[in-house]
Amino acid sequence: MTIPVAVLAQVGIDPGDELKVGVDGGRIVLEPALSLAERRREALRRHAGAFTGLYPPGYLEDLRDEWER
C-alpha cells in the first residue's frame, strides 16, 4: 500500500514506519505500531554510533584546546 508522504507527515509517521491495522465500524484504521516515544528510541538506536571513527583519536580534544587559546 502506498500512502502519500504529505499524509504521513500530517500525523507524524515517517516512510518505513510500521503500522497497526484495525477496524472501526466499516472503516480500516492505520496507526503507528509503536508510540512516538518508542519510535524516537528506535531511531536513536538505529543511528547511535553512526559516526564512530569519523575523527582520528585526540582530534576533538585538540580542537577544544584551540578554542581555549
The 8 nearest C-alpha neighbors of each residue, nearest first, counted from 0:
[[1, 2, 3, 18, 29, 15, 14, 20],
 [2, 0, 3, 4, 14, 7, 6, 15],
 [1, 3, 4, 0, 6, 7, 5, 14],
 [4, 2, 6, 5, 7, 1, 8, 14],
 [5, 3, 7, 6, 8, 2, 14, 13],
 [4, 6, 8, 3, 7, 9, 2, 10],
 [7, 5, 9, 3, 4, 8, 10, 2],
 [6, 8, 12, 4, 5, 9, 10, 11],
 [9, 7, 11, 5, 10, 6, 12, 4],
 [10, 8, 6, 7, 11, 5, 12, 4],
 [9, 11, 8, 7, 12, 6, 13, 5],
 [12, 10, 8, 9, 7, 13, 35, 6],
 [13, 11, 7, 10, 8, 16, 14, 31],
 [12, 14, 16, 15, 7, 11, 8, 4],
 [13, 15, 16, 12, 4, 7, 2, 17],
 [14, 16, 13, 17, 12, 18, 7, 4],
 [17, 15, 13, 14, 18, 12, 31, 32],
 [18, 16, 32, 31, 15, 19, 33, 30],
 [17, 19, 31, 32, 30, 29, 20, 16],
 [20, 18, 32, 30, 29, 31, 21, 17],
 [21, 19, 29, 28, 18, 30, 27, 22],
 [20, 22, 28, 27, 29, 19, 23, 30],
 [21, 23, 27, 28, 26, 24, 25, 20],
 [24, 22, 26, 25, 27, 28, 21, 20],
 [23, 25, 26, 22, 27, 28, 21, 20],
 [24, 26, 23, 22, 27, 28, 21, 20],
 [27, 25, 23, 24, 22, 28, 21, 29],
 [26, 28, 22, 21, 23, 29, 25, 20],
 [29, 27, 21, 22, 20, 26, 23, 30],
 [28, 30, 20, 19, 18, 21, 27, 31],
 [31, 29, 19, 18, 32, 28, 20, 21],
 [30, 32, 18, 33, 19, 17, 34, 29],
 [31, 33, 18, 19, 17, 30, 34, 16],
 [34, 32, 31, 37, 38, 35, 17, 18],
 [35, 33, 37, 36, 38, 31, 32, 39],
 [34, 36, 38, 37, 39, 33, 31, 11],
 [37, 35, 39, 34, 38, 40, 33, 41],
 [38, 36, 40, 34, 39, 35, 33, 41],
 [39, 37, 41, 35, 36, 40, 33, 34],
 [40, 38, 42, 36, 41, 37, 35, 43],
 [41, 39, 37, 43, 42, 38, 44, 36],
 [40, 42, 44, 38, 43, 39, 37, 45],
 [43, 41, 39, 45, 40, 44, 38, 46],
 [42, 44, 40, 46, 41, 45, 47, 39],
 [43, 45, 41, 47, 42, 46, 40, 39],
 [46, 44, 42, 43, 47, 41, 49, 48],
 [45, 47, 43, 49, 44, 48, 42, 50],
 [48, 46, 44, 49, 43, 45, 50, 42],
 [47, 49, 51, 50, 46, 45, 44, 52],
 [50, 48, 46, 47, 51, 45, 52, 53],
 [49, 51, 53, 48, 52, 47, 54, 46],
 [52, 50, 48, 53, 49, 54, 47, 55],
 [51, 53, 54, 50, 55, 56, 49, 48],
 [52, 54, 50, 51, 55, 49, 56, 58],
 [55, 53, 52, 58, 56, 59, 51, 57],
 [54, 56, 58, 57, 52, 53, 59, 51],
 [57, 55, 58, 54, 59, 52, 60, 53],
 [56, 58, 60, 59, 61, 55, 54, 62],
 [59, 57, 61, 60, 56, 55, 54, 62],
 [58, 60, 62, 61, 57, 63, 54, 56],
 [59, 61, 63, 57, 62, 58, 64, 56],
 [62, 60, 64, 58, 59, 63, 57, 65],
 [61, 63, 59, 65, 64, 60, 58, 66],
 [64, 62, 60, 66, 65, 61, 59, 67],
 [63, 65, 61, 67, 62, 66, 60, 68],
 [66, 64, 62, 63, 68, 67, 61, 60],
 [65, 67, 63, 64, 68, 62, 61, 60],
 [68, 66, 64, 65, 63, 62, 61, 60],
 [67, 65, 66, 64, 63, 62, 61, 60]]
